[in-house]
Amino acid sequence: MNRTTLAALATLSCACSFAQEIASPWSGDAELGYVASEGNTDAKSITANGALIWEKGDWKNNTEMTTLNTKSSGDRSAEKYFLSNRLAYTFSPNNYTFGYLSHDDDRFSGYKYKSTIAFGYGRRLVNRDTMLWDAEIGPGYRRAEIAADAEGDDEEEGILRLSSSFRWDVSPSATFEQKVSVESGNENTVSKSTTSLKTSVVADIGLKIAYLVNYTEHVPPGKVHADKQTTITMVYSF
């Protein structure tokens, strides 16, 4: 892992310690583990992920980070960084507004980066003790810059963003999650799907298995449409 990944993990660890020392609205996960990738990146490597949640009253903020940085036979074969932030305000039972920002930097996708900003309306479709399901829709804007070694034009366009987040506590020690998002514009459509199962091993330590698919409708020549990752990580929850 490089210095950026180590610094991010150190920040998450500090947040974990702070949340445990005093009662606070903070919670989250810090992950470290093995990943096998196929698509624009074909490699076996280490991944580090994190999620930080702040919730107080009618406000809730979700920050998520994923990193992947690998060298194979002395050459860098994978370098990915993703950061997103979502702020939501609940204005009535099961109804809320949200603002969303994300930055996706995948050096092997043919793009230098993709950045998105969106806002809109969300609704909690299912609200049970062991099951939650949220759906969101709203307009936004996306900019994608083509990498220097790839062919094509930079993309700037208005988009419609739709997302769904489903969580099911299968048992006191196991949680299933399914997250899907679609950002559709006239020039391109980008979809993401994450399916995961997290189980508790001991105390705040758990094991998480996840399958991720990132699909881009139009890609630079020589690149594939779907990037797929299967990850197995150890998780520290706080």
FISE-991509 format. One record per residue: residue in one letter; x, y, z of N, C-alpha, C, O, CB in turn; residue number from 1. Coordinates in steps of 0.2 Angstrom, whole numbers, always signed. Glycine has a CB too. Example, Ala and Ser with C-alpha at 12.3 -4.5 7.8 and 13.67 -1.06 7.14 Angstrom:
2
PT  vexza    nxx    nyy    nzz   caxx   cayy   cazz    cxx    cyy    czz    oxx    oyy    ozz   cbxx   cbyy   cbzz  miti
PT      A    +66    -28    +39    +62    -22    +39    +66    -16    +39    +71    -17    +42    +57    -22    +45     1
PT      S    +64    -11    +35    +68     -5    +36    +64     +0    +39    +67     +6    +40    +70     -3    +29     2
end
This chain:
238
PT  vexza    nxx    nyy    nzz   caxx   cayy   cazz    cxx    cyy    czz    oxx    oyy    ozz   cbxx   cbyy   cbzz  miti
PT      M     +4     -6     +0     +0     +0     +0     +4     +6     +0    +10     +6     +3     -5     +0     +6     1
PT      N     +2    +12     -3     +6    +18     -3     +4    +22     +3     +0    +21     +7     +5    +21    -10     2
PT      R     +8    +28     +3     +7    +33     +9     -1    +35     +9     -3    +36    +15    +11    +39     +8     3
PT      T     -4    +36     +3    -11    +39     +3    -15    +34     +7    -19    +36    +11    -13    +40     -4     4
PT      T    -14    +27     +5    -19    +22     +9    -17    +22    +16    -22    +21    +20    -17    +15     +5     5
PT      L    -11    +22    +18     -9    +22    +25    -12    +27    +29    -14    +27    +34     -1    +21    +26     6
PT      A    -11    +33    +26    -14    +39    +29    -21    +39    +30    -24    +41    +35    -12    +46    +25     7
PT      A    -25    +36    +25    -32    +36    +26    -34    +31    +31    -39    +32    +35    -35    +33    +19     8
PT      L    -30    +25    +32    -32    +20    +37    -30    +23    +44    -34    +22    +49    -28    +14    +36     9
PT      A    -25    +27    +44    -23    +30    +51    -29    +35    +53    -31    +35    +59    -17    +34    +50    10
PT      T    -32    +39    +48    -37    +44    +50    -43    +40    +52    -46    +42    +57    -39    +48    +43    11
PT      L    -45    +34    +49    -51    +30    +51    -50    +27    +58    -54    +27    +62    -52    +25    +46    12
PT      S    -43    +25    +59    -42    +22    +66    -43    +28    +71    -45    +26    +77    -35    +20    +66    13
PT      C    -41    +34    +70    -42    +39    +75    -49    +40    +76    -51    +42    +82    -38    +46    +72    14
PT      A    -53    +40    +70    -60    +41    +71    -63    +36    +75    -68    +37    +79    -63    +42    +64    15
PT      C    -61    +29    +74    -63    +24    +78    -62    +25    +86    -67    +24    +90    -60    +17    +76    16
PT      S    -56    +27    +87    -54    +28    +94    -58    +34    +98    -61    +33   +103    -47    +30    +95    17
PT      F    -59    +39    +94    -63    +44    +96    -70    +42    +98    -73    +44   +103    -63    +50    +91    18
PT      A    -73    +38    +93    -80    +36    +94    -81    +32   +100    -87    +32   +103    -83    +33    +87    19
PT      Q    -76    +28   +101    -77    +23   +107    -76    +27   +114    -79    +25   +119    -72    +18   +106    20
PT      E    -72    +32   +114    -70    +36   +120    -76    +39   +123    -77    +39   +129    -64    +40   +119    21
PT      I    -80    +42   +119    -86    +46   +121    -92    +44   +117    -91    +42   +111    -85    +54   +121    22
PT      A    -98    +45   +120   -104    +44   +116   -105    +49   +111   -105    +55   +112   -110    +43   +121    23
PT      S   -105    +47   +105   -106    +52    +99   -110    +49    +93   -112    +43    +93    -99    +53    +96    24
PT      P   -112    +54    +89   -116    +52    +83   -112    +48    +78   -114    +47    +72   -119    +57    +80    25
PT      W   -105    +47    +79   -101    +44    +74   -101    +36    +74   -101    +33    +79    -94    +46    +75    26
PT      S   -101    +33    +68   -100    +26    +67    -97    +24    +61    -96    +29    +56   -107    +22    +68    27
PT      G    -95    +18    +60    -92    +16    +53    -88    +10    +53    -88     +6    +58    -87    +22    +51    28
PT      D    -85     +9    +47    -81     +3    +46    -74     +5    +43    -73     +9    +40    -85     -2    +42    29
PT      A    -69     +1    +45    -62     +1    +42    -61     -6    +40    -61    -11    +43    -57     +4    +47    30
PT      E    -59     -7    +33    -58    -13    +30    -51    -14    +27    -48     -9    +25    -63    -14    +25    31
PT      L    -48    -20    +28    -42    -21    +25    -42    -29    +22    -44    -33    +26    -36    -20    +29    32
PT      G    -40    -30    +16    -41    -37    +14    -38    -38     +7    -34    -34     +4    -47    -39    +14    33
PT      Y    -40    -44     +4    -38    -47     -2    -43    -45     -8    -49    -45     -6    -36    -54     -2    34
PT      V    -41    -44    -14    -45    -42    -19    -42    -46    -25    -37    -45    -27    -46    -35    -20    35
PT      A    -47    -49    -29    -46    -51    -36    -50    -47    -41    -56    -47    -40    -47    -59    -36    36
PT      S    -46    -44    -46    -50    -40    -51    -49    -43    -58    -44    -46    -59    -47    -33    -50    37
PT      E    -54    -41    -62    -54    -43    -69    -58    -37    -73    -62    -35    -70    -57    -50    -70    38
PT      G    -55    -36    -79    -58    -31    -83    -53    -26    -85    -48    -29    -88    -64    -27    -79    39
PT      N    -53    -20    -84    -48    -15    -85    -42    -16    -81    -36    -15    -83    -50     -8    -85    40
PT      T    -43    -19    -75    -37    -21    -71    -38    -28    -69    -43    -31    -67    -38    -17    -64    41
PT      D    -32    -32    -71    -32    -39    -70    -26    -40    -65    -20    -40    -66    -31    -43    -76    42
PT      A    -28    -41    -58    -23    -42    -53    -25    -45    -47    -31    -45    -46    -19    -35    -52    43
PT      K    -21    -47    -43    -22    -49    -36    -18    -45    -31    -12    -44    -32    -21    -57    -35    44
PT      S    -22    -42    -26    -19    -36    -23    -22    -35    -16    -26    -39    -14    -18    -30    -27    45
PT      I    -20    -30    -13    -23    -28     -6    -27    -22     -7    -26    -17    -11    -17    -26     -1    46
PT      T    -33    -22     -4    -38    -16     -4    -39    -13     +3    -39    -17     +8    -44    -18     -7    47
PT      A    -40     -7     +3    -42     -4    +10    -48     +1     +9    -48     +5     +4    -35     +0    +12    48
PT      N    -53     +0    +13    -59     +3    +12    -61     +6    +19    -59     +4    +24    -65     -1     +9    49
PT      G    -65    +11    +18    -68    +14    +25    -75    +17    +24    -76    +20    +18    -63    +19    +27    50
PT      A    -79    +18    +29    -85    +21    +29    -86    +25    +35    -85    +22    +41    -91    +16    +28    51
PT      L    -88    +31    +35    -89    +35    +41    -96    +38    +41    -98    +41    +36    -83    +40    +42    52
PT      I   -100    +37    +46   -107    +39    +46   -107    +44    +52   -105    +43    +58   -112    +33    +47    53
PT      W   -110    +50    +51   -112    +55    +56   -120    +56    +56   -123    +57    +51   -109    +62    +55    54
PT      E   -123    +55    +62   -131    +55    +62   -133    +59    +68   -131    +57    +74   -134    +48    +61    55
PT      K   -137    +64    +67   -139    +68    +73   -146    +71    +71   -146    +75    +66   -134    +73    +75    56
PT      G   -151    +69    +75   -157    +72    +73   -160    +70    +66   -160    +64    +65   -157    +80    +74    57
PT      D   -162    +75    +62   -164    +73    +55   -159    +73    +50   -160    +72    +44   -169    +79    +54    58
PT      W   -152    +74    +52   -147    +75    +48   -143    +68    +48   -142    +65    +53   -142    +81    +49    59
PT      K   -140    +66    +42   -136    +60    +42   -131    +61    +36   -133    +63    +30   -140    +54    +40    60
PT      N   -124    +60    +38   -119    +61    +33   -115    +54    +32   -113    +51    +37   -114    +67    +35    61
PT      N   -114    +52    +26   -111    +46    +24   -105    +48    +20   -105    +51    +15   -115    +41    +21    62
PT      T    -99    +46    +22    -93    +46    +19    -90    +40    +17    -89    +36    +22    -88    +51    +22    63
PT      E    -88    +38    +11    -85    +32     +9    -79    +32     +5    -78    +37     +1    -90    +27     +5    64
PT      M    -74    +28     +6    -68    +28     +3    -66    +21     +1    -67    +16     +5    -62    +31     +7    65
PT      T    -63    +20     -5    -60    +14     -7    -54    +15    -10    -53    +20    -14    -65     +9    -12    66
PT      T    -49    +11     -9    -42    +11    -13    -40     +5    -15    -41     -1    -12    -37    +15     -8    67
PT      L    -36     +5    -20    -33     -1    -23    -27     +1    -27    -27     +5    -31    -38     -5    -28    68
PT      N    -21     -2    -24    -15     +0    -27    -10     -6    -27     -8     -8    -22    -11     +6    -23    69
PT      T     -8     -8    -33     -4    -14    -34     +1    -14    -39     +1    -10    -44     -9    -20    -36    70
PT      K     +7    -17    -38    +12    -18    -42    +13    -25    -44    +13    -29    -39    +19    -14    -40    71
PT      S    +14    -27    -50    +15    -34    -52    +21    -34    -56    +22    -31    -62     +9    -36    -56    72
PT      S    +26    -38    -54    +32    -39    -58    +36    -33    -58    +39    -31    -64    +31    -43    -64    73
PT      G    +35    -28    -53    +39    -22    -53    +35    -16    -57    +37    -11    -57    +45    -23    -57    74
PT      D    +29    -18    -60    +25    -13    -64    +19    -12    -60    +16    -17    -57    +24    -15    -71    75
PT      R    +16     -6    -60    +10     -4    -57     +4     -7    -61     +4     -5    -67     +9     +3    -56    76
PT      S     +0    -11    -58     -5    -15    -62    -12    -13    -60    -17    -14    -64     -4    -22    -62    77
PT      A    -12     -9    -55    -19     -7    -52    -18     -1    -48    -14     +0    -44    -23    -12    -49    78
PT      E    -22     +4    -49    -22    +10    -45    -29    +14    -46    -30    +17    -50    -16    +15    -48    79
PT      K    -32    +13    -40    -39    +16    -40    -40    +19    -33    -38    +17    -28    -44    +10    -41    80
PT      Y    -44    +25    -34    -46    +28    -28    -53    +31    -29    -55    +34    -34    -41    +34    -26    81
PT      F    -57    +30    -24    -64    +32    -25    -66    +35    -18    -65    +32    -13    -69    +26    -26    82
PT      L    -69    +41    -18    -71    +45    -12    -78    +48    -14    -79    +51    -19    -66    +50    -10    83
PT      S    -83    +47     -9    -90    +50    -10    -92    +52     -3    -90    +50     +2    -95    +44    -13    84
PT      N    -97    +57     -4   -100    +60     +2   -107    +61     +1   -109    +64     -4    -96    +67     +5    85
PT      R   -111    +59     +5   -119    +60     +5   -122    +63    +11   -121    +61    +16   -122    +54     +3    86
PT      L   -125    +69    +10   -128    +72    +16   -136    +72    +15   -138    +74    +10   -126    +80    +17    87
PT      A   -139    +70    +20   -147    +69    +19   -150    +72    +25   -148    +72    +31   -149    +62    +19    88
PT      Y   -156    +75    +23   -160    +78    +28   -167    +75    +28   -171    +76    +23   -161    +86    +28    89
PT      T   -170    +72    +33   -176    +69    +34   -181    +75    +36   -181    +77    +41   -176    +63    +39    90
PT      F   -186    +76    +31   -191    +82    +32   -198    +79    +34   -202    +83    +37   -192    +86    +26    91
PT      S   -199    +72    +34   -205    +69    +36   -203    +62    +37   -199    +59    +34   -211    +71    +31    92
PT      P   -207    +58    +40   -206    +51    +41   -205    +47    +34   -209    +47    +30   -212    +47    +45    93
PT      N   -199    +44    +33   -197    +40    +27   -196    +44    +21   -195    +42    +16   -203    +35    +26    94
PT      N   -196    +51    +22   -195    +55    +16   -189    +60    +18   -188    +63    +23   -201    +59    +14    95
PT      Y   -184    +61    +13   -178    +65    +14   -176    +68     +7   -177    +66     +2   -173    +61    +17    96
PT      T   -172    +73     +8   -168    +76     +3   -161    +75     +4   -159    +73     +9   -169    +84     +2    97
PT      F   -157    +75     -2   -150    +73     -1   -146    +77     -6   -148    +80    -11   -149    +66     -3    98
PT      G   -139    +78     -4   -134    +80     -9   -128    +75     -9   -127    +72     -4   -131    +87     -6    99
PT      Y   -126    +74    -15   -121    +69    -16   -115    +71    -20   -116    +75    -25   -124    +63    -20   100
PT      L   -109    +70    -18   -103    +71    -22    -98    +65    -22    -98    +61    -17    -99    +77    -18   101
PT      S    -95    +64    -28    -90    +58    -28    -85    +60    -33    -85    +64    -38    -94    +52    -31   102
PT      H    -79    +56    -32    -73    +57    -36    -70    +50    -37    -68    +47    -32    -68    +62    -33   103
PT      D    -70    +48    -43    -67    +41    -45    -61    +42    -49    -61    +45    -55    -73    +37    -49   104
PT      D    -55    +39    -47    -49    +40    -50    -46    +33    -51    -44    +30    -47    -44    +44    -46   105
PT      D    -47    +30    -58    -45    +24    -59    -40    +24    -65    -42    +26    -71    -51    +19    -61   106
PT      R    -34    +24    -64    -29    +25    -69    -28    +20    -75    -25    +21    -80    -22    +25    -65   107
PT      F    -32    +14    -74    -32     +9    -79    -39     +9    -83    -40     +4    -87    -30     +3    -76   108
PT      S    -43    +14    -82    -49    +14    -85    -50    +17    -92    -55    +17    -95    -55    +16    -81   109
PT      G    -44    +21    -93    -44    +26    -99    -46    +33    -97    -46    +37   -101    -49    +23   -104   110
PT      Y    -49    +34    -91    -51    +40    -89    -46    +42    -83    -44    +38    -79    -58    +40    -86   111
PT      K    -44    +49    -83    -40    +52    -78    -44    +52    -71    -42    +50    -66    -37    +59    -80   112
PT      Y    -50    +54    -72    -55    +54    -66    -62    +55    -69    -63    +57    -75    -53    +60    -62   113
PT      K    -67    +53    -64    -74    +55    -65    -77    +58    -59    -76    +55    -54    -78    +48    -67   114
PT      S    -80    +64    -60    -82    +67    -54    -90    +69    -55    -92    +70    -60    -79    +74    -52   115
PT      T    -94    +68    -49   -101    +68    -50   -104    +73    -44   -101    +72    -38   -104    +61    -50   116
PT      I   -108    +77    -45   -112    +80    -40   -120    +80    -42   -122    +80    -48   -110    +88    -40   117
PT      A   -124    +78    -37   -131    +77    -38   -135    +79    -32   -132    +79    -26   -132    +70    -40   118
PT      F   -141    +80    -32   -145    +81    -27   -152    +79    -29   -154    +78    -35   -146    +89    -25   119
PT      G   -157    +78    -24   -163    +76    -25   -167    +73    -19   -166    +75    -14   -163    +70    -30   120
PT      Y   -172    +69    -21   -177    +66    -16   -176    +59    -15   -174    +55    -19   -184    +67    -19   121
PT      G   -176    +57     -8   -176    +50     -6   -181    +48     -2   -185    +52     +1   -169    +49     -3   122
PT      R   -183    +41     -2   -188    +38     +2   -186    +32     +5   -183    +28     +1   -195    +38     -2   123
PT      R   -188    +31    +11   -186    +24    +14   -192    +20    +13   -198    +21    +15   -185    +25    +22   124
PT      L   -191    +15     +8   -197    +10     +6   -198     +5    +11   -204     +3    +12   -195     +7     -1   125
PT      V   -193     +3    +15   -194     -2    +20   -190     +0    +26   -185     +2    +26   -192     -9    +18   126
PT      N   -194     +0    +32   -191     +2    +38   -193     -2    +44   -198     -1    +47   -193    +10    +40   127
PT      R   -189     -8    +44   -190    -13    +50   -184    -13    +54   -179    -10    +53   -192    -19    +47   128
PT      D   -185    -17    +60   -179    -17    +64   -173    -21    +61   -167    -19    +62   -181    -21    +70   129
PT      T   -175    -26    +57   -169    -30    +53   -168    -28    +46   -164    -32    +43   -170    -37    +55   130
PT      M   -172    -24    +43   -172    -23    +36   -173    -15    +34   -178    -12    +36   -177    -27    +32   131
PT      L   -169    -12    +30   -170     -5    +28   -169     -5    +20   -164     -9    +18   -164     -1    +31   132
PT      W   -173     -1    +17   -172     +0    +10   -173     +7     +8   -179     +9     +9   -177     -5     +6   133
PT      D   -168    +10     +5   -169    +17     +3   -168    +18     -5   -164    +14     -8   -164    +21     +6   134
PT      A   -172    +22     -8   -172    +23    -15   -171    +31    -16   -175    +35    -13   -178    +20    -19   135
PT      E   -167    +33    -21   -166    +40    -22   -166    +42    -29   -164    +38    -34   -159    +42    -19   136
PT      I   -168    +48    -31   -168    +50    -38   -167    +58    -38   -169    +61    -34   -175    +49    -41   137
PT      G   -163    +60    -43   -162    +67    -43   -157    +69    -49   -153    +65    -52   -159    +70    -37   138
PT      P   -157    +75    -51   -153    +78    -56   -146    +79    -54   -144    +80    -48   -156    +84    -59   139
PT      G   -141    +79    -58   -134    +81    -57   -130    +83    -62   -132    +84    -68   -131    +75    -53   140
PT      Y   -123    +83    -61   -118    +85    -66   -112    +80    -66   -110    +79    -60   -116    +92    -66   141
PT      R   -110    +78    -71   -104    +73    -71    -98    +76    -76   -100    +78    -82   -106    +66    -73   142
PT      R    -92    +76    -74    -87    +78    -78    -82    +72    -78    -80    +69    -73    -83    +84    -76   143
PT      A    -80    +69    -84    -75    +64    -85    -69    +66    -89    -71    +68    -95    -78    +57    -87   144
PT      E    -63    +66    -87    -57    +68    -91    -54    +62    -94    -52    +57    -90    -53    +72    -87   145
PT      I    -53    +61   -100    -49    +56   -103    -42    +56   -101    -39    +61   -101    -50    +56   -111   146
PT      A    -39    +50   -100    -32    +50    -98    -28    +52   -104    -30    +51   -110    -30    +42    -96   147
PT      A    -21    +54   -103    -17    +56   -108    -15    +51   -113    -14    +53   -119    -11    +59   -105   148
PT      D    -15    +45   -111    -13    +39   -116    -19    +36   -119    -18    +30   -122     -9    +34   -112   149
PT      A    -25    +39   -118    -31    +36   -121    -34    +40   -126    -33    +46   -126    -36    +34   -115   150
PT      E    -38    +37   -131    -41    +41   -136    -49    +43   -134    -52    +39   -130    -41    +37   -143   151
PT      G    -51    +49   -136    -58    +51   -135    -58    +58   -132    -53    +61   -131    -61    +46   -129   152
PT      D    -64    +60   -131    -65    +67   -128    -67    +67   -121    -70    +63   -119    -70    +71   -133   153
PT      D    -66    +73   -118    -68    +73   -111    -76    +74   -111    -78    +76   -116    -65    +80   -108   154
PT      E    -79    +72   -106    -86    +72   -105    -88    +77   -100    -86    +77    -94    -89    +65   -104   155
PT      E    -93    +81   -101    -96    +86    -97   -104    +86    -98   -106    +87   -104    -93    +93    -97   156
PT      E   -108    +83    -94   -115    +83    -95   -119    +83    -89   -117    +81    -84   -116    +77    -99   157
PT      G   -126    +85    -90   -131    +84    -85   -133    +77    -85   -133    +73    -90   -137    +89    -86   158
PT      I   -134    +74    -79   -136    +67    -78   -142    +67    -73   -144    +71    -70   -130    +63    -75   159
PT      L   -145    +61    -74   -151    +59    -69   -148    +53    -65   -146    +48    -68   -157    +57    -73   160
PT      R   -147    +54    -58   -144    +49    -54   -150    +45    -50   -154    +48    -47   -139    +52    -49   161
PT      L   -150    +39    -51   -154    +35    -47   -150    +30    -42   -145    +27    -45   -159    +31    -51   162
PT      S   -152    +28    -36   -149    +24    -32   -153    +20    -28   -159    +22    -26   -143    +28    -28   163
PT      S   -151    +14    -25   -155    +10    -21   -150     +7    -16   -144     +5    -18   -159     +4    -25   164
PT      S   -152     +7     -9   -148     +4     -4   -152     +0     +0   -157     +2     +4   -144    +10     +0   165
PT      F   -150     -7     +0   -154    -12     +4   -150    -15     +9   -144    -17     +8   -157    -17     -1   166
PT      R   -152    -16    +15   -148    -19    +21   -153    -23    +25   -159    -22    +26   -145    -13    +26   167
PT      W   -151    -29    +26   -154    -35    +29   -150    -38    +35   -145    -41    +33   -157    -40    +24   168
PT      D   -152    -37    +41   -148    -41    +46   -151    -48    +46   -156    -50    +49   -150    -37    +53   169
PT      V   -148    -52    +43   -150    -59    +42   -150    -63    +49   -154    -67    +50   -145    -63    +37   170
PT      S   -145    -61    +53   -145    -64    +60   -141    -59    +64   -139    -54    +62   -141    -71    +60   171
PT      P   -141    -60    +71   -137    -55    +75   -130    -54    +73   -127    -49    +75   -138    -57    +82   172
PT      S   -127    -59    +69   -120    -58    +68   -119    -58    +60   -113    -58    +58   -117    -64    +70   173
PT      A   -124    -57    +56   -123    -57    +49   -128    -52    +46   -133    -51    +47   -125    -64    +46   174
PT      T   -125    -48    +41   -128    -42    +38   -127    -43    +30   -121    -43    +28   -126    -36    +40   175
PT      F   -132    -43    +26   -132    -43    +19   -134    -36    +17   -138    -32    +19   -137    -48    +16   176
PT      E   -130    -33    +12   -131    -27     +9   -131    -27     +1   -127    -31     -2   -126    -22    +11   177
PT      Q   -135    -23     -2   -135    -22     -9   -136    -15    -11   -141    -12     -9   -141    -27    -13   178
PT      K   -131    -12    -14   -131     -5    -16   -130     -5    -24   -126     -8    -27   -125     -1    -13   179
PT      V   -135     -1    -27   -135     +0    -34   -136     +8    -36   -140    +11    -33   -140     -4    -38   180
PT      S   -132    +10    -41   -133    +17    -43   -132    +17    -51   -128    +13    -54   -127    +22    -40   181
PT      V   -136    +22    -54   -135    +23    -61   -135    +30    -62   -139    +34    -60   -142    +20    -64   182
PT      E   -130    +33    -66   -129    +40    -68   -130    +40    -75   -125    +38    -79   -123    +43    -65   183
PT      S   -136    +42    -78   -137    +42    -85   -137    +49    -88   -141    +54    -85   -144    +39    -86   184
PT      G   -133    +50    -93   -133    +56    -97   -134    +55   -104   -134    +49   -107   -127    +60    -95   185
PT      N   -134    +60   -108   -134    +59   -116   -128    +56   -119   -128    +52   -124   -136    +66   -119   186
PT      E   -122    +58   -116   -116    +55   -118   -114    +48   -116   -111    +44   -119   -110    +60   -117   187
PT      N   -115    +47   -109   -113    +41   -106   -118    +39   -100   -121    +43    -98   -106    +42   -104   188
PT      T   -117    +33    -99   -121    +30    -93   -116    +26    -89   -113    +22    -91   -127    +26    -95   189
PT      V   -116    +28    -82   -111    +24    -78   -115    +21    -72   -119    +24    -69   -106    +29    -75   190
PT      S   -115    +14    -71   -118    +10    -66   -114     +7    -62   -108     +5    -63   -123     +5    -70   191
PT      K   -116     +6    -55   -112     +3    -50   -116     -2    -46   -122     +0    -44   -108     +8    -46   192
PT      S   -114     -8    -44   -117    -12    -40   -112    -15    -35   -107    -18    -37   -121    -18    -45   193
PT      T   -114    -16    -29   -110    -19    -24   -115    -23    -20   -120    -21    -17   -107    -13    -19   194
PT      T   -113    -30    -19   -117    -35    -16   -112    -37    -10   -106    -39    -12   -119    -41    -20   195
PT      S   -114    -37     -4   -109    -39     +1   -113    -43     +7   -119    -42     +8   -106    -33     +4   196
PT      L   -109    -47    +11   -111    -51    +16   -106    -50    +22   -100    -52    +21   -113    -58    +15   197
PT      K   -108    -47    +27   -103    -46    +33   -105    -50    +39   -111    -50    +41   -103    -38    +35   198
PT      T   -100    -54    +42   -102    -58    +48    -97    -56    +53    -91    -54    +52   -101    -65    +46   199
PT      S   -100    -56    +59    -96    -54    +65    -91    -60    +67    -94    -66    +67   -100    -52    +71   200
PT      V    -85    -59    +69    -80    -65    +71    -79    -64    +78    -80    -70    +81    -73    -64    +67   201
PT      V    -77    -59    +81    -76    -58    +88    -77    -50    +90    -73    -46    +86    -70    -61    +90   202
PT      A    -80    -49    +95    -81    -42    +97    -83    -37    +91    -88    -38    +87    -75    -39   +100   203
PT      D    -78    -32    +89    -80    -27    +84    -76    -30    +77    -76    -26    +72    -77    -21    +86   204
PT      I    -73    -35    +77    -70    -38    +71    -74    -43    +67    -78    -47    +70    -63    -41    +73   205
PT      G    -75    -42    +61    -79    -46    +56    -75    -48    +50    -70    -45    +48    -85    -42    +55   206
PT      L    -79    -52    +46    -76    -54    +39    -82    -51    +34    -88    -52    +35    -75    -61    +39   207
PT      K    -79    -49    +29    -84    -46    +24    -82    -49    +17    -76    -48    +15    -84    -38    +24   208
PT      I    -87    -52    +13    -86    -54     +6    -90    -49     +2    -96    -49     +3    -88    -61     +6   209
PT      A    -88    -47     -3    -91    -42     -8    -90    -43    -15    -84    -46    -17    -90    -35     -6   210
PT      Y    -95    -42    -19    -94    -42    -27    -96    -36    -29   -102    -33    -29    -98    -48    -30   211
PT      L    -91    -32    -33    -93    -26    -36    -92    -26    -43    -88    -29    -46    -88    -21    -33   212
PT      V    -97    -22    -46    -97    -21    -54    -98    -14    -55   -103    -11    -53   -103    -26    -57   213
PT      N    -93    -11    -59    -93     -4    -62    -94     -5    -69    -90     -8    -73    -87     +0    -60   214
PT      Y   -100     -2    -72   -101     -3    -79   -101     +4    -82   -105     +8    -80   -107     -7    -80   215
PT      T    -97     +5    -88    -98    +11    -91   -100    +10    -98    -97     +6   -102    -91    +15    -91   216
PT      E   -105    +13   -101   -108    +12   -107   -103    +13   -113   -103     +9   -117   -115    +15   -108   217
PT      H   -100    +19   -113    -96    +20   -118    -89    +21   -115    -88    +25   -111    -98    +27   -122   218
PT      V    -84    +18   -118    -77    +18   -115    -72    +19   -120    -73    +19   -126    -75    +11   -111   219
PT      P    -66    +22   -118    -61    +23   -123    -59    +17   -127    -59    +11   -124    -54    +26   -120   220
PT      P    -56    +17   -133    -54    +11   -137    -49     +7   -133    -45     +9   -130    -51    +13   -144   221
PT      G    -50     +0   -133    -46     -4   -130    -48     -6   -122    -44    -10   -119    -39     -2   -130   222
PT      K    -53     -3   -120    -55     -4   -113    -61     -8   -113    -65     -7   -117    -56     +3   -109   223
PT      V    -63    -11   -107    -69    -15   -107    -74    -11   -103    -73     -6   -100    -67    -22   -103   224
PT      H    -80    -13   -104    -86     -9   -101    -87    -11    -94    -88     -6    -90    -92    -11   -105   225
PT      A    -86    -17    -92    -87    -19    -85    -81    -21    -81    -77    -25    -83    -92    -25    -85   226
PT      D    -80    -17    -76    -74    -19    -71    -77    -23    -65    -82    -21    -62    -71    -12    -68   227
PT      K    -75    -28    -63    -77    -33    -58    -72    -34    -53    -66    -35    -54    -80    -39    -61   228
PT      Q    -74    -34    -47    -70    -36    -41    -73    -40    -36    -79    -39    -34    -68    -29    -37   229
PT      T    -70    -45    -34    -72    -49    -28    -67    -48    -22    -61    -49    -23    -72    -57    -30   230
PT      T    -70    -46    -17    -66    -44    -11    -67    -48     -5    -73    -50     -4    -66    -37    -10   231
PT      I    -62    -50     -1    -63    -53     +5    -59    -49    +10    -53    -48    +10    -60    -60     +5   232
PT      T    -62    -45    +15    -59    -41    +20    -60    -42    +27    -66    -45    +28    -61    -34    +18   233
PT      M    -56    -40    +31    -57    -40    +38    -60    -33    +40    -57    -28    +37    -50    -42    +42   234
PT      V    -65    -33    +44    -68    -27    +45    -68    -25    +53    -69    -29    +57    -75    -27    +43   235
PT      Y    -66    -19    +54    -67    -16    +61    -72    -11    +61    -72     -6    +58    -60    -13    +64   236
PT      S    -77    -13    +65    -83     -9    +66    -84     -5    +72    -82     -7    +77    -90    -13    +65   237
PT      F    -86     +1    +72    -86     +5    +78    -93     +9    +78    -94    +13    +83    -80    +10    +79   238
end
